[in-house]
Amino acid sequence: MANSSNTEKIEALAAQIADRVYIDVAKWRLRLDDAHLHTLVAEQLYPLVSENAAVNESDVSQVLAGINVTLGGGRRQIPLIDLIPTGEQMDLLRILEEFQREL
């Protein structure tokens, strides 16, 4: 039953991320849900918010650096952190802090 609860929380976090965070490719803004990355990002970040410790920028950056985005039909992979503008990363941090308070 706890697993089902975590799944629901991850889905809720993914929904918040999907609406508010985007990647920038050649000045083209692609929301994470349009890029099909919001759930993966939520799954990777959820352990940070489920702990009692405060979420920090360094931990979020480390998670984003570990998520590779495939481009060009698999010809190249780029860490997600390189595609999310700094301001968006700060927005993501705020989303995580708000989400953690609501847990």
Gaussian input, Z-matrix of N, CA and C with variables (Angstrom, degrees):
# hf/3-21g

backbone

0 1
 N
 C     1     B1
 C     2     B2     1     A1
 N     3     B3     2     A2     1     D1
 C     4     B4     3     A3     2     D2
 C     5     B5     4     A4     3     D3
 N     6     B6     5     A5     4     D4
 C     7     B7     6     A6     5     D5
 C     8     B8     7     A7     6     D6
 N     9     B9     8     A8     7     D7
 C    10    B10     9     A9     8     D8
 C    11    B11    10    A10     9     D9
 N    12    B12    11    A11    10    D10
 C    13    B13    12    A12    11    D11
 C    14    B14    13    A13    12    D12
 N    15    B15    14    A14    13    D13
 C    16    B16    15    A15    14    D14
 C    17    B17    16    A16    15    D15
 N    18    B18    17    A17    16    D16
 C    19    B19    18    A18    17    D17
 C    20    B20    19    A19    18    D18
 N    21    B21    20    A20    19    D19
 C    22    B22    21    A21    20    D20
 C    23    B23    22    A22    21    D21
 N    24    B24    23    A23    22    D22
 C    25    B25    24    A24    23    D23
 C    26    B26    25    A25    24    D24
 N    27    B27    26    A26    25    D25
 C    28    B28    27    A27    26    D26
 C    29    B29    28    A28    27    D27
 N    30    B30    29    A29    28    D28
 C    31    B31    30    A30    29    D29
 C    32    B32    31    A31    30    D30
 N    33    B33    32    A32    31    D31
 C    34    B34    33    A33    32    D32
 C    35    B35    34    A34    33    D33
 N    36    B36    35    A35    34    D34
 C    37    B37    36    A36    35    D35
 C    38    B38    37    A37    36    D36
 N    39    B39    38    A38    37    D37
 C    40    B40    39    A39    38    D38
 C    41    B41    40    A40    39    D39
 N    42    B42    41    A41    40    D40
 C    43    B43    42    A42    41    D41
 C    44    B44    43    A43    42    D42
 N    45    B45    44    A44    43    D43
 C    46    B46    45    A45    44    D44
 C    47    B47    46    A46    45    D45
 N    48    B48    47    A47    46    D46
 C    49    B49    48    A48    47    D47
 C    50    B50    49    A49    48    D48
 N    51    B51    50    A50    49    D49
 C    52    B52    51    A51    50    D50
 C    53    B53    52    A52    51    D51
 N    54    B54    53    A53    52    D52
 C    55    B55    54    A54    53    D53
 C    56    B56    55    A55    54    D54
 N    57    B57    56    A56    55    D55
 C    58    B58    57    A57    56    D56
 C    59    B59    58    A58    57    D57
 N    60    B60    59    A59    58    D58
 C    61    B61    60    A60    59    D59
 C    62    B62    61    A61    60    D60
 N    63    B63    62    A62    61    D61
 C    64    B64    63    A63    62    D62
 C    65    B65    64    A64    63    D63
 N    66    B66    65    A65    64    D64
 C    67    B67    66    A66    65    D65
 C    68    B68    67    A67    66    D66
 N    69    B69    68    A68    67    D67
 C    70    B70    69    A69    68    D68
 C    71    B71    70    A70    69    D69
 N    72    B72    71    A71    70    D70
 C    73    B73    72    A72    71    D71
 C    74    B74    73    A73    72    D72
 N    75    B75    74    A74    73    D73
 C    76    B76    75    A75    74    D74
 C    77    B77    76    A76    75    D75
 N    78    B78    77    A77    76    D76
 C    79    B79    78    A78    77    D77
 C    80    B80    79    A79    78    D78
 N    81    B81    80    A80    79    D79
 C    82    B82    81    A81    80    D80
 C    83    B83    82    A82    81    D81
 N    84    B84    83    A83    82    D82
 C    85    B85    84    A84    83    D83
 C    86    B86    85    A85    84    D84
 N    87    B87    86    A86    85    D85
 C    88    B88    87    A87    86    D86
 C    89    B89    88    A88    87    D87
 N    90    B90    89    A89    88    D88
 C    91    B91    90    A90    89    D89
 C    92    B92    91    A91    90    D90
 N    93    B93    92    A92    91    D91
 C    94    B94    93    A93    92    D92
 C    95    B95    94    A94    93    D93
 N    96    B96    95    A95    94    D94
 C    97    B97    96    A96    95    D95
 C    98    B98    97    A97    96    D96
 N    99    B99    98    A98    97    D97
 C   100   B100    99    A99    98    D98
 C   101   B101   100   A100    99    D99
 N   102   B102   101   A101   100   D100
 C   103   B103   102   A102   101   D101
 C   104   B104   103   A103   102   D102
 N   105   B105   104   A104   103   D103
 C   106   B106   105   A105   104   D104
 C   107   B107   106   A106   105   D105
 N   108   B108   107   A107   106   D106
 C   109   B109   108   A108   107   D107
 C   110   B110   109   A109   108   D108
 N   111   B111   110   A110   109   D109
 C   112   B112   111   A111   110   D110
 C   113   B113   112   A112   111   D111
 N   114   B114   113   A113   112   D112
 C   115   B115   114   A114   113   D113
 C   116   B116   115   A115   114   D114
 N   117   B117   116   A116   115   D115
 C   118   B118   117   A117   116   D116
 C   119   B119   118   A118   117   D117
 N   120   B120   119   A119   118   D118
 C   121   B121   120   A120   119   D119
 C   122   B122   121   A121   120   D120
 N   123   B123   122   A122   121   D121
 C   124   B124   123   A123   122   D122
 C   125   B125   124   A124   123   D123
 N   126   B126   125   A125   124   D124
 C   127   B127   126   A126   125   D125
 C   128   B128   127   A127   126   D126
 N   129   B129   128   A128   127   D127
 C   130   B130   129   A129   128   D128
 C   131   B131   130   A130   129   D129
 N   132   B132   131   A131   130   D130
 C   133   B133   132   A132   131   D131
 C   134   B134   133   A133   132   D132
 N   135   B135   134   A134   133   D133
 C   136   B136   135   A135   134   D134
 C   137   B137   136   A136   135   D135
 N   138   B138   137   A137   136   D136
 C   139   B139   138   A138   137   D137
 C   140   B140   139   A139   138   D138
 N   141   B141   140   A140   139   D139
 C   142   B142   141   A141   140   D140
 C   143   B143   142   A142   141   D141
 N   144   B144   143   A143   142   D142
 C   145   B145   144   A144   143   D143
 C   146   B146   145   A145   144   D144
 N   147   B147   146   A146   145   D145
 C   148   B148   147   A147   146   D146
 C   149   B149   148   A148   147   D147
 N   150   B150   149   A149   148   D148
 C   151   B151   150   A150   149   D149
 C   152   B152   151   A151   150   D150
 N   153   B153   152   A152   151   D151
 C   154   B154   153   A153   152   D152
 C   155   B155   154   A154   153   D153
 N   156   B156   155   A155   154   D154
 C   157   B157   156   A156   155   D155
 C   158   B158   157   A157   156   D156
 N   159   B159   158   A158   157   D157
 C   160   B160   159   A159   158   D158
 C   161   B161   160   A160   159   D159
 N   162   B162   161   A161   160   D160
 C   163   B163   162   A162   161   D161
 C   164   B164   163   A163   162   D162
 N   165   B165   164   A164   163   D163
 C   166   B166   165   A165   164   D164
 C   167   B167   166   A166   165   D165
 N   168   B168   167   A167   166   D166
 C   169   B169   168   A168   167   D167
 C   170   B170   169   A169   168   D168
 N   171   B171   170   A170   169   D169
 C   172   B172   171   A171   170   D170
 C   173   B173   172   A172   171   D171
 N   174   B174   173   A173   172   D172
 C   175   B175   174   A174   173   D173
 C   176   B176   175   A175   174   D174
 N   177   B177   176   A176   175   D175
 C   178   B178   177   A177   176   D176
 C   179   B179   178   A178   177   D177
 N   180   B180   179   A179   178   D178
 C   181   B181   180   A180   179   D179
 C   182   B182   181   A181   180   D180
 N   183   B183   182   A182   181   D181
 C   184   B184   183   A183   182   D182
 C   185   B185   184   A184   183   D183
 N   186   B186   185   A185   184   D184
 C   187   B187   186   A186   185   D185
 C   188   B188   187   A187   186   D186
 N   189   B189   188   A188   187   D187
 C   190   B190   189   A189   188   D188
 C   191   B191   190   A190   189   D189
 N   192   B192   191   A191   190   D190
 C   193   B193   192   A192   191   D191
 C   194   B194   193   A193   192   D192
 N   195   B195   194   A194   193   D193
 C   196   B196   195   A195   194   D194
 C   197   B197   196   A196   195   D195
 N   198   B198   197   A197   196   D196
 C   199   B199   198   A198   197   D197
 C   200   B200   199   A199   198   D198
 N   201   B201   200   A200   199   D199
 C   202   B202   201   A201   200   D200
 C   203   B203   202   A202   201   D201
 N   204   B204   203   A203   202   D202
 C   205   B205   204   A204   203   D203
 C   206   B206   205   A205   204   D204
 N   207   B207   206   A206   205   D205
 C   208   B208   207   A207   206   D206
 C   209   B209   208   A208   207   D207
 N   210   B210   209   A209   208   D208
 C   211   B211   210   A210   209   D209
 C   212   B212   211   A211   210   D210
 N   213   B213   212   A212   211   D211
 C   214   B214   213   A213   212   D212
 C   215   B215   214   A214   213   D213
 N   216   B216   215   A215   214   D214
 C   217   B217   216   A216   215   D215
 C   218   B218   217   A217   216   D216
 N   219   B219   218   A218   217   D217
 C   220   B220   219   A219   218   D218
 C   221   B221   220   A220   219   D219
 N   222   B222   221   A221   220   D220
 C   223   B223   222   A222   221   D221
 C   224   B224   223   A223   222   D222
 N   225   B225   224   A224   223   D223
 C   226   B226   225   A225   224   D224
 C   227   B227   226   A226   225   D225
 N   228   B228   227   A227   226   D226
 C   229   B229   228   A228   227   D227
 C   230   B230   229   A229   228   D228
 N   231   B231   230   A230   229   D229
 C   232   B232   231   A231   230   D230
 C   233   B233   232   A232   231   D231
 N   234   B234   233   A233   232   D232
 C   235   B235   234   A234   233   D233
 C   236   B236   235   A235   234   D234
 N   237   B237   236   A236   235   D235
 C   238   B238   237   A237   236   D236
 C   239   B239   238   A238   237   D237
 N   240   B240   239   A239   238   D238
 C   241   B241   240   A240   239   D239
 C   242   B242   241   A241   240   D240
 N   243   B243   242   A242   241   D241
 C   244   B244   243   A243   242   D242
 C   245   B245   244   A244   243   D243
 N   246   B246   245   A245   244   D244
 C   247   B247   246   A246   245   D245
 C   248   B248   247   A247   246   D246
 N   249   B249   248   A248   247   D247
 C   250   B250   249   A249   248   D248
 C   251   B251   250   A250   249   D249
 N   252   B252   251   A251   250   D250
 C   253   B253   252   A252   251   D251
 C   254   B254   253   A253   252   D252
 N   255   B255   254   A254   253   D253
 C   256   B256   255   A255   254   D254
 C   257   B257   256   A256   255   D255
 N   258   B258   257   A257   256   D256
 C   259   B259   258   A258   257   D257
 C   260   B260   259   A259   258   D258
 N   261   B261   260   A260   259   D259
 C   262   B262   261   A261   260   D260
 C   263   B263   262   A262   261   D261
 N   264   B264   263   A263   262   D262
 C   265   B265   264   A264   263   D263
 C   266   B266   265   A265   264   D264
 N   267   B267   266   A266   265   D265
 C   268   B268   267   A267   266   D266
 C   269   B269   268   A268   267   D267
 N   270   B270   269   A269   268   D268
 C   271   B271   270   A270   269   D269
 C   272   B272   271   A271   270   D270
 N   273   B273   272   A272   271   D271
 C   274   B274   273   A273   272   D272
 C   275   B275   274   A274   273   D273
 N   276   B276   275   A275   274   D274
 C   277   B277   276   A276   275   D275
 C   278   B278   277   A277   276   D276
 N   279   B279   278   A278   277   D277
 C   280   B280   279   A279   278   D278
 C   281   B281   280   A280   279   D279
 N   282   B282   281   A281   280   D280
 C   283   B283   282   A282   281   D281
 C   284   B284   283   A283   282   D282
 N   285   B285   284   A284   283   D283
 C   286   B286   285   A285   284   D284
 C   287   B287   286   A286   285   D285
 N   288   B288   287   A287   286   D286
 C   289   B289   288   A288   287   D287
 C   290   B290   289   A289   288   D288
 N   291   B291   290   A290   289   D289
 C   292   B292   291   A291   290   D290
 C   293   B293   292   A292   291   D291
 N   294   B294   293   A293   292   D292
 C   295   B295   294   A294   293   D293
 C   296   B296   295   A295   294   D294
 N   297   B297   296   A296   295   D295
 C   298   B298   297   A297   296   D296
 C   299   B299   298   A298   297   D297
 N   300   B300   299   A299   298   D298
 C   301   B301   300   A300   299   D299
 C   302   B302   301   A301   300   D300
 N   303   B303   302   A302   301   D301
 C   304   B304   303   A303   302   D302
 C   305   B305   304   A304   303   D303
 N   306   B306   305   A305   304   D304
 C   307   B307   306   A306   305   D305
 C   308   B308   307   A307   306   D306

   B1=1.4441
   B2=1.5233
   B3=1.3203
   B4=1.4670
   B5=1.5169
   B6=1.3287
   B7=1.4544
   B8=1.5219
   B9=1.3374
   B10=1.4641
   B11=1.5266
   B12=1.3148
   B13=1.4549
   B14=1.5275
   B15=1.3325
   B16=1.4629
   B17=1.5151
   B18=1.3263
   B19=1.4623
   B20=1.5235
   B21=1.3313
   B22=1.4627
   B23=1.5303
   B24=1.3242
   B25=1.4652
   B26=1.5210
   B27=1.3180
   B28=1.4674
   B29=1.5159
   B30=1.3178
   B31=1.4690
   B32=1.5274
   B33=1.3228
   B34=1.4677
   B35=1.5240
   B36=1.3274
   B37=1.4585
   B38=1.5219
   B39=1.3155
   B40=1.4725
   B41=1.5288
   B42=1.3228
   B43=1.4665
   B44=1.5250
   B45=1.3215
   B46=1.4651
   B47=1.5255
   B48=1.3107
   B49=1.4643
   B50=1.5189
   B51=1.3170
   B52=1.4695
   B53=1.5208
   B54=1.3145
   B55=1.4589
   B56=1.5146
   B57=1.3386
   B58=1.4562
   B59=1.5226
   B60=1.3168
   B61=1.4654
   B62=1.5264
   B63=1.3274
   B64=1.4586
   B65=1.5274
   B66=1.3373
   B67=1.4620
   B68=1.5200
   B69=1.3009
   B70=1.4610
   B71=1.5256
   B72=1.3178
   B73=1.4631
   B74=1.5289
   B75=1.3175
   B76=1.4678
   B77=1.5317
   B78=1.3458
   B79=1.4649
   B80=1.5239
   B81=1.3151
   B82=1.4508
   B83=1.5194
   B84=1.3259
   B85=1.4565
   B86=1.5225
   B87=1.3087
   B88=1.4610
   B89=1.5253
   B90=1.3381
   B91=1.4598
   B92=1.5240
   B93=1.3188
   B94=1.4639
   B95=1.5231
   B96=1.3367
   B97=1.4659
   B98=1.5230
   B99=1.3165
   B100=1.4675
   B101=1.5289
   B102=1.3217
   B103=1.4667
   B104=1.5329
   B105=1.3295
   B106=1.4703
   B107=1.5306
   B108=1.3257
   B109=1.4687
   B110=1.5271
   B111=1.3221
   B112=1.4634
   B113=1.5306
   B114=1.3202
   B115=1.4595
   B116=1.5232
   B117=1.3167
   B118=1.4625
   B119=1.5270
   B120=1.3176
   B121=1.4652
   B122=1.5272
   B123=1.3226
   B124=1.4681
   B125=1.5264
   B126=1.3173
   B127=1.4711
   B128=1.5242
   B129=1.3195
   B130=1.4655
   B131=1.5277
   B132=1.3402
   B133=1.4630
   B134=1.5230
   B135=1.3216
   B136=1.4651
   B137=1.5298
   B138=1.3267
   B139=1.4710
   B140=1.5344
   B141=1.3242
   B142=1.4664
   B143=1.5229
   B144=1.3361
   B145=1.4641
   B146=1.5227
   B147=1.3179
   B148=1.4629
   B149=1.5259
   B150=1.3250
   B151=1.4655
   B152=1.5200
   B153=1.3021
   B154=1.4612
   B155=1.5254
   B156=1.3210
   B157=1.4638
   B158=1.5313
   B159=1.3172
   B160=1.4578
   B161=1.5224
   B162=1.3139
   B163=1.4646
   B164=1.5201
   B165=1.3386
   B166=1.4546
   B167=1.5288
   B168=1.3037
   B169=1.4590
   B170=1.5240
   B171=1.3068
   B172=1.4557
   B173=1.5323
   B174=1.3256
   B175=1.4635
   B176=1.5266
   B177=1.3264
   B178=1.4681
   B179=1.5256
   B180=1.3185
   B181=1.4677
   B182=1.5215
   B183=1.3183
   B184=1.4662
   B185=1.5328
   B186=1.3201
   B187=1.4659
   B188=1.5184
   B189=1.3351
   B190=1.4654
   B191=1.5284
   B192=1.3151
   B193=1.4628
   B194=1.5235
   B195=1.3286
   B196=1.4557
   B197=1.5109
   B198=1.3322
   B199=1.4723
   B200=1.5157
   B201=1.3218
   B202=1.4620
   B203=1.5191
   B204=1.3302
   B205=1.4596
   B206=1.5249
   B207=1.3059
   B208=1.4573
   B209=1.5245
   B210=1.3171
   B211=1.4688
   B212=1.5275
   B213=1.3160
   B214=1.4612
   B215=1.5165
   B216=1.3312
   B217=1.4526
   B218=1.5193
   B219=1.3127
   B220=1.4537
   B221=1.5195
   B222=1.3138
   B223=1.4678
   B224=1.5215
   B225=1.3357
   B226=1.4614
   B227=1.5234
   B228=1.3101
   B229=1.4612
   B230=1.5229
   B231=1.3358
   B232=1.4631
   B233=1.5237
   B234=1.3216
   B235=1.4679
   B236=1.5308
   B237=1.3018
   B238=1.4606
   B239=1.5197
   B240=1.3112
   B241=1.4597
   B242=1.5317
   B243=1.3208
   B244=1.4645
   B245=1.5253
   B246=1.3165
   B247=1.4568
   B248=1.5245
   B249=1.3281
   B250=1.4679
   B251=1.5262
   B252=1.3373
   B253=1.4645
   B254=1.5318
   B255=1.3188
   B256=1.4633
   B257=1.5239
   B258=1.3105
   B259=1.4686
   B260=1.5140
   B261=1.3027
   B262=1.4652
   B263=1.5196
   B264=1.3110
   B265=1.4602
   B266=1.5295
   B267=1.3229
   B268=1.4661
   B269=1.5305
   B270=1.3473
   B271=1.4622
   B272=1.5206
   B273=1.3186
   B274=1.4596
   B275=1.5281
   B276=1.3030
   B277=1.4685
   B278=1.5276
   B279=1.3351
   B280=1.4640
   B281=1.5338
   B282=1.3218
   B283=1.4696
   B284=1.5250
   B285=1.3103
   B286=1.4600
   B287=1.5294
   B288=1.3305
   B289=1.4633
   B290=1.5288
   B291=1.3386
   B292=1.4619
   B293=1.5296
   B294=1.3181
   B295=1.4521
   B296=1.5252
   B297=1.3175
   B298=1.4645
   B299=1.5300
   B300=1.3273
   B301=1.4674
   B302=1.5302
   B303=1.3403
   B304=1.4621
   B305=1.5235
   B306=1.3227
   B307=1.4787
   B308=1.5115
   A1=111.03
   A2=117.72
   A3=120.71
   A4=110.83
   A5=117.18
   A6=121.02
   A7=110.81
   A8=117.29
   A9=121.85
   A10=110.12
   A11=116.36
   A12=121.24
   A13=111.01
   A14=116.67
   A15=120.20
   A16=111.09
   A17=117.14
   A18=120.77
   A19=110.58
   A20=116.50
   A21=120.56
   A22=111.07
   A23=116.45
   A24=120.14
   A25=111.02
   A26=116.77
   A27=120.45
   A28=109.94
   A29=117.78
   A30=121.14
   A31=111.00
   A32=116.95
   A33=120.49
   A34=110.51
   A35=116.76
   A36=120.54
   A37=110.30
   A38=116.99
   A39=121.29
   A40=110.66
   A41=117.24
   A42=120.77
   A43=111.08
   A44=117.16
   A45=119.96
   A46=111.40
   A47=116.06
   A48=120.50
   A49=110.43
   A50=116.98
   A51=122.27
   A52=111.59
   A53=116.65
   A54=121.46
   A55=114.13
   A56=117.06
   A57=118.00
   A58=116.34
   A59=118.73
   A60=120.25
   A61=109.39
   A62=115.81
   A63=120.33
   A64=110.76
   A65=113.73
   A66=119.96
   A67=106.91
   A68=115.57
   A69=121.44
   A70=108.05
   A71=115.67
   A72=121.69
   A73=106.82
   A74=116.14
   A75=122.01
   A76=111.83
   A77=114.72
   A78=123.46
   A79=112.52
   A80=116.09
   A81=121.93
   A82=107.21
   A83=116.71
   A84=121.78
   A85=109.68
   A86=114.78
   A87=121.60
   A88=107.67
   A89=115.64
   A90=119.61
   A91=109.76
   A92=115.39
   A93=119.42
   A94=112.71
   A95=118.27
   A96=118.05
   A97=111.00
   A98=117.95
   A99=120.91
   A100=111.10
   A101=115.99
   A102=121.17
   A103=111.66
   A104=116.30
   A105=122.76
   A106=111.43
   A107=115.82
   A108=121.00
   A109=113.46
   A110=117.52
   A111=120.08
   A112=113.32
   A113=118.06
   A114=120.32
   A115=110.79
   A116=116.65
   A117=120.73
   A118=110.65
   A119=116.86
   A120=121.01
   A121=109.89
   A122=117.44
   A123=120.84
   A124=111.07
   A125=117.05
   A126=120.67
   A127=111.38
   A128=116.06
   A129=120.20
   A130=112.38
   A131=116.72
   A132=120.80
   A133=113.60
   A134=117.21
   A135=119.96
   A136=113.24
   A137=119.78
   A138=118.12
   A139=113.41
   A140=117.18
   A141=119.77
   A142=111.44
   A143=116.75
   A144=119.72
   A145=112.35
   A146=117.67
   A147=119.46
   A148=111.81
   A149=116.87
   A150=120.97
   A151=108.56
   A152=116.50
   A153=120.48
   A154=113.00
   A155=117.00
   A156=120.69
   A157=110.54
   A158=115.35
   A159=120.65
   A160=110.06
   A161=115.12
   A162=121.14
   A163=107.18
   A164=117.25
   A165=118.61
   A166=111.07
   A167=114.28
   A168=122.13
   A169=112.41
   A170=116.92
   A171=121.16
   A172=111.84
   A173=116.46
   A174=120.16
   A175=111.30
   A176=116.35
   A177=120.37
   A178=109.74
   A179=117.16
   A180=121.05
   A181=111.16
   A182=115.86
   A183=120.02
   A184=110.95
   A185=116.85
   A186=120.23
   A187=110.08
   A188=117.22
   A189=120.97
   A190=111.54
   A191=117.06
   A192=120.89
   A193=111.42
   A194=116.64
   A195=120.72
   A196=114.81
   A197=117.18
   A198=121.11
   A199=107.81
   A200=116.88
   A201=121.45
   A202=110.81
   A203=114.90
   A204=122.14
   A205=107.52
   A206=115.37
   A207=121.26
   A208=109.70
   A209=116.09
   A210=122.32
   A211=109.54
   A212=114.73
   A213=120.17
   A214=113.77
   A215=116.29
   A216=119.21
   A217=113.39
   A218=116.14
   A219=120.88
   A220=114.04
   A221=116.64
   A222=119.76
   A223=113.25
   A224=116.30
   A225=119.97
   A226=109.57
   A227=116.22
   A228=121.98
   A229=108.54
   A230=114.57
   A231=121.25
   A232=107.78
   A233=117.93
   A234=119.40
   A235=110.54
   A236=115.95
   A237=121.45
   A238=111.89
   A239=117.58
   A240=120.44
   A241=111.55
   A242=117.21
   A243=121.29
   A244=112.70
   A245=117.66
   A246=121.58
   A247=113.57
   A248=116.74
   A249=120.52
   A250=108.29
   A251=117.37
   A252=119.95
   A253=111.22
   A254=116.03
   A255=122.00
   A256=111.83
   A257=116.94
   A258=120.11
   A259=112.08
   A260=116.28
   A261=120.89
   A262=111.27
   A263=116.78
   A264=120.04
   A265=110.21
   A266=116.63
   A267=120.80
   A268=110.07
   A269=116.60
   A270=120.16
   A271=110.44
   A272=116.86
   A273=121.22
   A274=110.18
   A275=117.04
   A276=121.12
   A277=110.17
   A278=117.54
   A279=120.91
   A280=111.12
   A281=116.86
   A282=120.66
   A283=109.60
   A284=116.40
   A285=121.19
   A286=111.50
   A287=116.46
   A288=119.63
   A289=111.03
   A290=117.06
   A291=121.46
   A292=110.48
   A293=116.20
   A294=121.36
   A295=110.38
   A296=116.64
   A297=121.36
   A298=110.67
   A299=117.26
   A300=120.35
   A301=111.86
   A302=115.60
   A303=120.39
   A304=113.25
   A305=117.63
   A306=120.17
   A307=111.76
   D1=-36.33
   D2=177.86
   D3=-62.46
   D4=-35.64
   D5=178.98
   D6=-63.18
   D7=-40.99
   D8=177.84
   D9=-63.12
   D10=-39.33
   D11=178.22
   D12=-63.71
   D13=-43.34
   D14=177.69
   D15=-63.81
   D16=-39.56
   D17=178.95
   D18=-60.22
   D19=-43.88
   D20=178.66
   D21=-63.57
   D22=-39.89
   D23=179.93
   D24=-67.88
   D25=-39.45
   D26=177.55
   D27=-64.86
   D28=-40.67
   D29=177.69
   D30=-63.85
   D31=-38.97
   D32=177.88
   D33=-65.75
   D34=-41.98
   D35=177.33
   D36=-64.61
   D37=-42.54
   D38=178.90
   D39=-59.52
   D40=-39.68
   D41=179.25
   D42=-63.80
   D43=-40.47
   D44=178.51
   D45=-67.29
   D46=-40.69
   D47=178.44
   D48=-65.44
   D49=-42.05
   D50=-177.09
   D51=-58.65
   D52=-39.40
   D53=-176.19
   D54=-76.88
   D55=-22.55
   D56=-166.56
   D57=-125.14
   D58=-4.16
   D59=-176.69
   D60=-124.70
   D61=139.76
   D62=179.65
   D63=-136.23
   D64=163.08
   D65=170.31
   D66=-104.62
   D67=155.48
   D68=-178.99
   D69=-117.76
   D70=116.87
   D71=177.51
   D72=-125.16
   D73=112.16
   D74=-179.60
   D75=52.29
   D76=44.76
   D77=-179.92
   D78=64.69
   D79=18.53
   D80=175.32
   D81=-105.47
   D82=121.01
   D83=-176.92
   D84=-90.78
   D85=121.39
   D86=-179.80
   D87=-120.22
   D88=113.64
   D89=179.38
   D90=-62.64
   D91=149.91
   D92=-176.48
   D93=-62.40
   D94=-28.66
   D95=176.24
   D96=-71.71
   D97=-35.64
   D98=176.78
   D99=-66.57
   D100=-30.22
   D101=178.65
   D102=-88.31
   D103=0.86
   D104=-179.79
   D105=58.99
   D106=39.14
   D107=-179.57
   D108=-115.16
   D109=-12.74
   D110=-173.20
   D111=-61.50
   D112=-39.54
   D113=-179.31
   D114=-70.39
   D115=-43.16
   D116=177.65
   D117=-59.84
   D118=-44.64
   D119=179.23
   D120=-62.96
   D121=-43.96
   D122=179.21
   D123=-62.35
   D124=-42.31
   D125=178.95
   D126=-62.02
   D127=-38.91
   D128=-178.52
   D129=-75.24
   D130=-31.88
   D131=-177.02
   D132=-90.64
   D133=-20.52
   D134=-176.66
   D135=-54.73
   D136=-42.13
   D137=178.70
   D138=-57.21
   D139=-30.48
   D140=178.47
   D141=-67.08
   D142=-41.26
   D143=-177.04
   D144=-82.76
   D145=-21.26
   D146=-178.74
   D147=-79.34
   D148=-15.95
   D149=175.40
   D150=-80.66
   D151=160.49
   D152=-179.49
   D153=-77.74
   D154=-17.85
   D155=-178.64
   D156=-69.59
   D157=152.26
   D158=178.32
   D159=-67.39
   D160=140.45
   D161=177.24
   D162=-74.99
   D163=135.31
   D164=179.24
   D165=-126.84
   D166=160.76
   D167=-175.86
   D168=-59.65
   D169=-38.89
   D170=-178.56
   D171=-62.45
   D172=-44.57
   D173=179.55
   D174=-65.36
   D175=-41.95
   D176=179.06
   D177=-63.55
   D178=-43.89
   D179=178.78
   D180=-60.93
   D181=-40.33
   D182=179.82
   D183=-63.45
   D184=-41.76
   D185=178.20
   D186=-64.34
   D187=-46.70
   D188=-179.49
   D189=-62.64
   D190=-34.88
   D191=178.57
   D192=-67.98
   D193=-24.97
   D194=-179.41
   D195=-86.98
   D196=-4.98
   D197=178.41
   D198=-99.88
   D199=116.06
   D200=179.30
   D201=-94.92
   D202=135.48
   D203=178.28
   D204=-106.17
   D205=125.60
   D206=-178.97
   D207=-83.99
   D208=130.33
   D209=179.04
   D210=-122.69
   D211=157.86
   D212=174.20
   D213=61.60
   D214=39.02
   D215=178.14
   D216=64.69
   D217=29.88
   D218=177.16
   D219=97.26
   D220=3.16
   D221=-178.62
   D222=-72.41
   D223=-24.03
   D224=-176.54
   D225=-150.82
   D226=148.93
   D227=173.78
   D228=-124.53
   D229=137.25
   D230=-179.03
   D231=-128.35
   D232=136.04
   D233=176.46
   D234=-60.68
   D235=137.66
   D236=-178.13
   D237=-56.06
   D238=-34.38
   D239=-179.07
   D240=-58.35
   D241=-29.15
   D242=179.92
   D243=-76.52
   D244=-12.03
   D245=-177.78
   D246=-105.50
   D247=-14.98
   D248=-179.90
   D249=-98.15
   D250=120.06
   D251=178.72
   D252=-58.75
   D253=154.83
   D254=-177.63
   D255=-56.13
   D256=-42.61
   D257=178.88
   D258=-61.17
   D259=-38.28
   D260=177.77
   D261=-68.82
   D262=-34.38
   D263=176.42
   D264=-64.39
   D265=-37.34
   D266=177.05
   D267=-67.34
   D268=-39.44
   D269=175.82
   D270=-62.18
   D271=-40.90
   D272=178.29
   D273=-61.85
   D274=-42.09
   D275=177.84
   D276=-60.82
   D277=-42.82
   D278=178.07
   D279=-63.91
   D280=-40.28
   D281=177.15
   D282=-58.92
   D283=-45.69
   D284=-178.85
   D285=-64.65
   D286=-40.49
   D287=178.71
   D288=-64.57
   D289=-43.29
   D290=177.82
   D291=-63.12
   D292=-44.38
   D293=-179.48
   D294=-61.92
   D295=-41.99
   D296=-179.40
   D297=-63.55
   D298=-39.08
   D299=178.55
   D300=-63.93
   D301=-32.78
   D302=-177.60
   D303=-80.54
   D304=-13.53
   D305=179.73
   D306=-67.72

